[in-house]
Amino acid sequence: MSVQTKSESEPKVLLTVDFQAGRTLRYKFVSSREITLNLDATSQTSRSGRAASNTTTESLEIIMAYTPIDIDPYGLTTVKAVCESAKVTRSKGPNTDAAESLAGKTFTLAVGPTGRIEDYSELDQLLKELGEEAFRANTGRGRIKEPDMIGDVVAAQWFLWDAVSSIEKPSEGVTVGQSWTSKLSVPTPMVTRKSRDVTYTLEEIRPSEKGRLAVISGSYEIADSAPRQWPIPYSGRFQVAGTFGFYRNYQVLDLHGKGKELFNIDTGRIEQYKQQYELQLSASLLLPLAGVKPKITIKQNLTMKLLED
């Protein structure tokens, strides 16, 4: 990680995650994307006779409640997380999704004062259970995985406090104009394991009725690899159902985007964020066709908002 400081004379602020006994925080997470598949950029129709370009959408909406059950302001706080609802909507494709099985599920997280999650074990196990829900039962043709948005659950829960927990020297505080780096996941409709490099910057400290807000911006580029400790919901060999079962050899051509987060300094909690990026990939067909060179463009939006008490 690297840190850059705009001005050493700027006052520093501590960005710490705080919890209040008996107080539950409820958040709404939405992950939505527009997926454009272009089979042949040079013509309106591919050589197979199919439309050269096709656009679909999908989205996942989750409402989560977080309640501290064992608070240690100088050590680890145990937080109980309950998924109150989870709903997937698609313009085309299956009407159900394994990610919706998150609804009603509970897990705990051990969170340090910097926002770093030190124990993900229950969440990791739950993600594997969701992964099993994505497979068809008793097909007689091997394991077949339906489309799912489990990667979007990972993006929402695994990286909830990333902007503050990734500060290199949190006890020293940060100044307006200071930047630091981290990695975030890249949820996609196909089975991939991609990550994005993010550069966070404390843009300003804004007053509000509920406390001082740290306005943290983020810029995104594709990363070389994803950390090994990140969760993998599936294991073993399987086939993929749906559109992306016909493609393989996904290669990232470009990723760029930006985001903004509001963190309440005085209450020690995230109030909202918005992340947007465009991902471009190339792929090859499982059964190659002459002149068909698939290109995929994904316009991704990730939002989170603290709901009123």
C-alpha positions as CSV (number, residue, x, y, z in Angstrom):
1,M,0.0,0.0,0.0
2,S,1.1,3.5,-0.7
3,V,0.1,6.8,1.0
4,Q,0.5,10.3,-0.4
5,T,-0.1,13.5,1.6
6,K,-1.2,16.7,0.0
7,S,-0.1,18.9,2.9
8,E,1.6,18.1,6.1
9,S,0.0,21.2,7.7
10,E,-3.5,19.9,7.2
11,P,-5.2,18.7,10.5
12,K,-5.5,14.9,10.7
13,V,-8.7,13.0,11.5
14,L,-9.1,9.5,12.8
15,L,-11.4,7.2,10.8
16,T,-12.5,4.5,13.2
17,V,-15.4,2.1,13.1
18,D,-17.5,2.4,16.2
19,F,-20.5,0.4,17.5
20,Q,-23.1,1.3,20.2
21,A,-24.4,-1.4,22.5
22,G,-28.0,-2.5,21.5
23,R,-28.0,-0.4,18.4
24,T,-28.7,-2.1,15.1
25,L,-27.6,-0.5,11.8
26,R,-29.6,-1.5,8.7
27,Y,-28.1,-1.0,5.2
28,K,-29.6,-1.4,1.7
29,F,-27.1,-2.8,-0.8
30,V,-27.8,-2.7,-4.6
31,S,-25.7,-4.3,-7.3
32,S,-26.9,-3.7,-10.8
33,R,-25.2,-4.2,-14.2
34,E,-25.9,-3.8,-17.9
35,I,-24.2,-6.6,-20.0
36,T,-23.7,-6.1,-23.7
37,L,-22.5,-9.0,-25.7
38,N,-21.1,-8.2,-29.1
39,L,-20.3,-11.2,-31.4
40,D,-19.1,-9.2,-34.4
41,A,-18.3,-5.5,-34.2
42,T,-18.2,-5.2,-38.0
43,S,-21.7,-6.2,-38.8
44,Q,-25.3,-6.0,-37.6
45,T,-25.6,-9.8,-37.7
46,S,-23.1,-12.4,-36.8
47,R,-22.1,-15.1,-39.4
48,S,-24.2,-17.6,-37.5
49,G,-27.3,-15.5,-38.3
50,R,-27.7,-14.2,-34.7
51,A,-27.9,-10.6,-33.7
52,A,-24.4,-9.2,-33.3
53,S,-25.2,-7.2,-30.2
54,N,-27.4,-8.2,-27.2
55,T,-27.9,-6.3,-24.0
56,T,-29.3,-7.6,-20.8
57,T,-29.6,-6.4,-17.2
58,E,-29.5,-8.0,-13.7
59,S,-29.6,-6.6,-10.2
60,L,-29.4,-7.8,-6.6
61,E,-31.0,-5.9,-3.7
62,I,-30.1,-6.8,-0.1
63,I,-31.1,-5.4,3.2
64,M,-28.8,-6.3,6.1
65,A,-29.0,-5.6,9.8
66,Y,-25.8,-5.4,11.9
67,T,-26.0,-5.6,15.7
68,P,-22.9,-5.6,18.0
69,I,-23.1,-8.4,20.5
70,D,-19.7,-8.1,22.2
71,I,-18.0,-4.6,22.0
72,D,-14.4,-4.0,22.6
73,P,-13.4,-0.4,21.4
74,Y,-9.7,-1.3,21.7
75,G,-9.9,-4.8,20.3
76,L,-12.3,-7.0,18.4
77,T,-16.1,-6.3,18.3
78,T,-18.3,-9.3,17.4
79,V,-21.1,-8.1,15.1
80,K,-24.2,-10.2,14.3
81,A,-25.3,-9.8,10.7
82,V,-28.8,-10.8,9.6
83,C,-30.0,-10.6,6.0
84,E,-33.6,-9.3,6.1
85,S,-34.2,-9.7,2.4
86,A,-32.4,-10.5,-0.9
87,K,-34.0,-10.2,-4.4
88,V,-32.6,-10.7,-7.8
89,T,-34.2,-9.2,-10.9
90,R,-33.2,-10.0,-14.5
91,S,-34.3,-8.8,-17.9
92,K,-33.7,-12.3,-19.3
93,G,-32.8,-15.6,-17.8
94,P,-33.9,-17.6,-14.6
95,N,-36.4,-16.1,-12.3
96,T,-34.7,-17.4,-9.2
97,D,-31.1,-17.1,-8.0
98,A,-29.0,-18.8,-5.3
99,A,-28.1,-15.4,-3.9
100,E,-31.7,-15.0,-2.8
101,S,-31.1,-17.9,-0.3
102,L,-29.1,-15.3,1.7
103,A,-32.5,-14.0,3.0
104,G,-33.0,-15.0,6.6
105,K,-29.4,-16.1,7.1
106,T,-27.2,-15.0,10.0
107,F,-23.5,-14.8,10.4
108,T,-21.0,-13.0,12.8
109,L,-18.0,-10.9,12.0
110,A,-15.1,-10.0,14.3
111,V,-14.3,-6.3,13.5
112,G,-11.4,-4.2,14.8
113,P,-11.6,-0.5,15.5
114,T,-10.0,0.3,12.1
115,G,-12.8,-1.6,10.3
116,R,-10.6,-4.5,9.4
117,I,-12.6,-7.8,9.6
118,E,-10.4,-10.2,11.4
119,D,-12.8,-13.2,11.3
120,Y,-14.9,-14.0,8.2
121,S,-15.2,-17.7,8.9
122,E,-19.0,-17.8,9.2
123,L,-19.5,-15.6,6.2
124,D,-17.1,-17.8,4.2
125,Q,-19.0,-20.9,5.1
126,L,-22.3,-19.2,4.2
127,L,-21.0,-18.2,0.8
128,K,-20.0,-21.8,0.1
129,E,-23.6,-22.9,1.1
130,L,-25.0,-20.4,-1.4
131,G,-22.6,-21.7,-4.0
132,E,-24.1,-25.2,-3.6
133,E,-27.6,-23.7,-4.1
134,A,-26.5,-22.6,-7.5
135,F,-26.2,-26.2,-8.9
136,R,-29.0,-28.2,-10.5
137,A,-30.0,-31.3,-8.6
138,N,-29.8,-34.8,-10.2
139,T,-29.2,-33.8,-13.8
140,G,-27.5,-37.1,-14.8
141,R,-25.1,-35.0,-16.9
142,G,-22.7,-33.9,-14.3
143,R,-22.7,-30.7,-12.2
144,I,-24.5,-27.8,-13.9
145,K,-24.4,-24.3,-12.3
146,E,-27.2,-21.9,-12.9
147,P,-26.5,-18.1,-13.3
148,D,-26.1,-16.5,-9.9
149,M,-25.1,-13.2,-8.2
150,I,-23.2,-14.6,-5.3
151,G,-20.1,-12.6,-6.3
152,D,-22.2,-9.5,-5.7
153,V,-22.9,-10.7,-2.1
154,V,-19.1,-11.0,-1.7
155,A,-18.6,-7.4,-3.0
156,A,-21.2,-6.1,-0.5
157,Q,-20.2,-7.9,2.7
158,W,-16.5,-8.8,2.4
159,F,-15.5,-5.2,1.7
160,L,-18.0,-3.3,3.7
161,W,-15.4,-1.2,5.6
162,D,-12.6,-1.4,3.1
163,A,-12.2,2.4,2.6
164,V,-11.2,3.0,6.2
165,S,-9.7,-0.4,7.0
166,S,-7.1,-0.1,4.2
167,I,-5.5,3.1,5.6
168,E,-1.8,2.1,6.1
169,K,-1.3,3.9,9.4
170,P,-4.8,4.4,10.8
171,S,-3.6,5.5,14.3
172,E,-1.9,8.5,12.7
173,G,-5.1,9.7,11.1
174,V,-5.5,11.1,7.5
175,T,-5.6,14.6,6.1
176,V,-7.7,16.1,3.4
177,G,-6.0,15.4,0.1
178,Q,-4.3,12.2,1.3
179,S,-4.6,9.0,-0.8
180,W,-4.1,5.3,-0.1
181,T,-4.6,2.1,-2.1
182,S,-6.4,-1.2,-1.8
183,K,-8.2,-3.9,-3.8
184,L,-11.9,-4.6,-4.4
185,S,-13.6,-7.5,-6.1
186,V,-15.1,-7.4,-9.5
187,P,-18.5,-9.3,-9.6
188,T,-19.4,-10.5,-13.0
189,P,-22.2,-12.7,-14.6
190,M,-19.6,-15.3,-15.6
191,V,-17.3,-17.4,-13.5
192,T,-14.2,-15.3,-13.2
193,R,-11.9,-14.2,-10.4
194,K,-11.0,-10.6,-11.0
195,S,-10.1,-7.7,-8.8
196,R,-9.7,-3.9,-9.2
197,D,-7.0,-1.7,-7.8
198,V,-8.6,1.2,-6.0
199,T,-7.0,4.5,-5.0
200,Y,-8.9,6.2,-2.2
201,T,-8.6,10.0,-1.5
202,L,-10.0,12.0,1.4
203,E,-11.6,14.8,-0.6
204,E,-13.1,16.9,2.2
205,I,-14.7,16.9,5.6
206,R,-18.3,18.0,5.3
207,P,-20.5,19.1,8.3
208,S,-23.9,17.5,8.7
209,E,-26.7,17.3,11.3
210,K,-25.5,13.9,12.4
211,G,-21.8,14.6,12.5
212,R,-18.8,15.4,10.4
213,L,-18.7,13.4,7.1
214,A,-15.5,12.3,5.5
215,V,-16.0,12.4,1.8
216,I,-13.8,9.6,0.3
217,S,-13.5,9.2,-3.5
218,G,-12.2,6.1,-5.2
219,S,-10.8,5.5,-8.7
220,Y,-10.6,2.0,-10.2
221,E,-8.3,0.1,-12.6
222,I,-7.9,-3.6,-13.3
223,A,-5.6,-5.5,-10.9
224,D,-3.1,-8.2,-11.9
225,S,-4.6,-10.8,-9.6
226,A,-7.1,-11.4,-6.7
227,P,-5.8,-12.2,-3.2
228,R,-5.9,-15.9,-2.4
229,Q,-7.8,-15.4,0.9
230,W,-10.9,-14.0,-1.0
231,P,-13.8,-16.4,-0.9
232,I,-14.5,-18.9,-3.7
233,P,-18.2,-20.1,-3.5
234,Y,-17.7,-23.1,-5.9
235,S,-15.3,-26.0,-6.1
236,G,-14.7,-28.9,-8.4
237,R,-15.6,-29.3,-12.1
238,F,-18.9,-28.1,-13.5
239,Q,-20.7,-26.8,-16.6
240,V,-22.3,-23.4,-16.7
241,A,-25.9,-22.9,-17.8
242,G,-27.2,-19.9,-19.6
243,T,-25.5,-17.5,-22.1
244,F,-22.1,-17.7,-20.6
245,G,-22.0,-21.5,-20.8
246,F,-21.1,-21.0,-24.4
247,Y,-17.9,-18.9,-23.8
248,R,-14.5,-19.4,-22.3
249,N,-11.0,-17.8,-22.1
250,Y,-12.2,-14.5,-20.7
251,Q,-9.6,-11.8,-21.0
252,V,-9.9,-8.3,-19.4
253,L,-9.3,-5.6,-22.0
254,D,-10.0,-2.6,-19.8
255,L,-11.6,-1.5,-16.5
256,H,-12.0,2.0,-15.4
257,G,-14.4,3.8,-13.0
258,K,-14.8,5.8,-9.8
259,G,-16.8,6.0,-6.6
260,K,-17.6,8.1,-3.6
261,E,-18.3,7.2,0.0
262,L,-19.6,9.2,3.0
263,F,-18.1,8.1,6.4
264,N,-19.4,9.7,9.6
265,I,-16.3,10.6,11.7
266,D,-18.3,11.4,14.8
267,T,-20.5,8.2,14.9
268,G,-17.8,6.0,13.4
269,R,-20.0,4.5,10.7
270,I,-20.4,4.4,6.9
271,E,-23.5,6.2,5.7
272,Q,-23.4,5.5,2.0
273,Y,-21.3,4.7,-1.0
274,K,-21.6,4.6,-4.8
275,Q,-19.2,2.7,-7.1
276,Q,-19.4,2.7,-10.9
277,Y,-17.1,1.1,-13.4
278,E,-17.0,-0.2,-17.0
279,L,-15.4,-3.6,-17.6
280,Q,-14.5,-4.8,-21.1
281,L,-13.6,-8.4,-21.9
282,S,-12.9,-10.6,-24.8
283,A,-13.9,-14.3,-24.9
284,S,-13.9,-17.3,-27.2
285,L,-16.7,-19.6,-28.1
286,L,-16.8,-23.1,-26.7
287,L,-17.5,-24.2,-30.3
288,P,-15.5,-21.7,-32.5
289,L,-17.2,-20.0,-35.5
290,A,-15.2,-18.3,-38.2
291,G,-15.3,-14.5,-37.9
292,V,-17.0,-14.4,-34.5
293,K,-15.0,-12.7,-31.9
294,P,-17.1,-12.1,-28.7
295,K,-16.6,-8.9,-26.8
296,I,-18.4,-8.2,-23.5
297,T,-19.0,-4.8,-21.9
298,I,-20.3,-4.6,-18.4
299,K,-21.5,-1.4,-16.9
300,Q,-21.5,-2.0,-13.1
301,N,-23.1,0.0,-10.3
302,L,-22.7,-0.8,-6.6
303,T,-24.5,1.3,-4.0
304,M,-25.0,1.1,-0.2
305,K,-27.1,3.4,2.0
306,L,-27.7,3.5,5.7
307,L,-31.4,3.2,6.4
308,E,-33.1,5.4,9.0
309,D,-33.6,4.0,12.5
